[in-house]
Amino acid sequence: MNFKAEINRRRTFGIISHPDAGKTTLTEKLLLFGGAIQEAGAVKSNKIKKGATSDFMEIERQRGISVATSVLAFEYKDIKINILDTPGHKDFAEDTFRTLTAVDSAIVVIDVAKGVEEQTEKLVEVCRMRNIPMIVFINKLDREGKDAFDLLDEVEQKLGLRVTPLSFPIGMGYDFKGIYNIWEHNVNLFTGNSKQHINDTIEISDLTSSKLDELVGENGAQTLREEIELVKGIYPEFKKDEYLDGHLQPVFFGSALNNFGVRELLDCFIEIAPKPRPKQSEERLVHPDEDKFTGFVFKIHANMDPNHRNRLAFVKIVSGEFKRNTPYLHVRHNKNLKFSSPNAFFAEKKEIVDVSFPGDIVGLQDSGNFKIGDTLTEGEIINYKGVPSFSPEHFRYINNADPLKSKQLNKGIDQLMDEGVAQLFTLDYNGRKVIGTVGALQYEVIQYRLEHEYGAKCTYENLNVHKACWVETKDEKSEEYKDFLRVKQRFLARDKQNQLVFLADSMFSLQMTQQKYPSIIFHMSSEF
Ligand code: GDP
């Protein structure tokens, strides 16, 4: 197969949801369709089990499982599908934000009873900011839930999406009979009371068919016909271009657990979802079909086995072919690196591959060369944009508890930050180091890993910070800016990229500061 055909047949996407909405179950059913796994239960959830928050090693162990599920690839109808794993747990939201820089589209899973939940809101917002095409899957229709129209309203309002259903449920919960597929113009019904077997479905090619009345009863059929009329009246017609531009989001209904509505989703997905898209770098827009290889690191996975310290850097291929044993330029370090055993990912395993194509992810063994956001090329200076940091939720000073090991401590902190475990801020006025994290849990992880992997000991000290805001000014010489730097000196720090950050100690002080210095912009993420 030629290079262009390889690109055209790739679909790389992420499934995003609030924990428990059904992401793992849906992933598994998709893999079953691809024949990539034989049985249910084969995909390990990377979910952090409830109640485990006091035992961080257990959590890291559970997270370790996700190396295997970080990328799940399979083939379906000649399409190569790469699913990138996105942890739903909020303490690992940063991981998910970064992974979203490597997807070409997303599927949003929503629980029919719970509706739009907190993590879904945050993740969809990130996708919206980047115009990532999204398909919504409303799950668990076999349970009692919200009315379909109410849910669609909620999705529009809370998620700021413009939706159009491409399938519609017939009944719900105990009364769930099946789905009308607006996309394919047919009806799929559960037969009898078995909701377990995908094969037990009936196709009706026409909504006006009297067969529908026979199967779901006159009332059921009438309701469905009216609802579909309403759908057509209220919602915009599906247009692929608008979906691809991120301006229209098709919605499917189903039950992942019962494998119902999943084939409809997948068949539509491979038809409409984008192939690998061009990516903006600081220098220029890079197209997938350019002959020269470029790619970027979006995730680094530490090895949980203390005897094998190597890390795995996940690289998304943006353009050209990535070949084994070929020297590539590590742009930030300005040096050439060769990889003798790049991993490609399949449903449940990884294997060494000779060639990978745009859209694919390769895993590279790394002993500390990479950090998140690094770019590899065949020689051109390209720096991919788009791996932003967001303001952490927790802040603590980190102190050295063993003066003889300060070198080890610094190296450890450096590498853990490169992996994206947490963010480091260095205070301007006294040079003290502050660690910012999304969840309190990460402090324990850092302390443990510093000791066991780097032989360094640390302690923490509380620090009252509400939010870290990245500071932008149009005029560094203005009196206003100078005044800000002087007055707020004790609250200013540098992040690892040496960008100036204001550590606001409360919502109130942030508002006051914004009012007093209107020409300065305070950003909640490092990318602006
Ligand atoms: P995740 O946290 O989003 O990965 O969610 P899981 O896939 O682990 O699902 C959470 C729970 O919901 C599990 O107990 C699933 O068996 C259940 N579940 C998933 N899909 C369905 C569904 O369609 N119907 C019902 N009744 N339960 C489901």
Residues whose N, C-alpha, C, O or C-beta is under 5 A from the ligand:
A	BS01	GDP	S17 H18 P19 D20 A21 G22 K23 T24 T25 L26 S45 K47 N139 K140 L141 D142 R143 G254 S255 A256 L257 N258
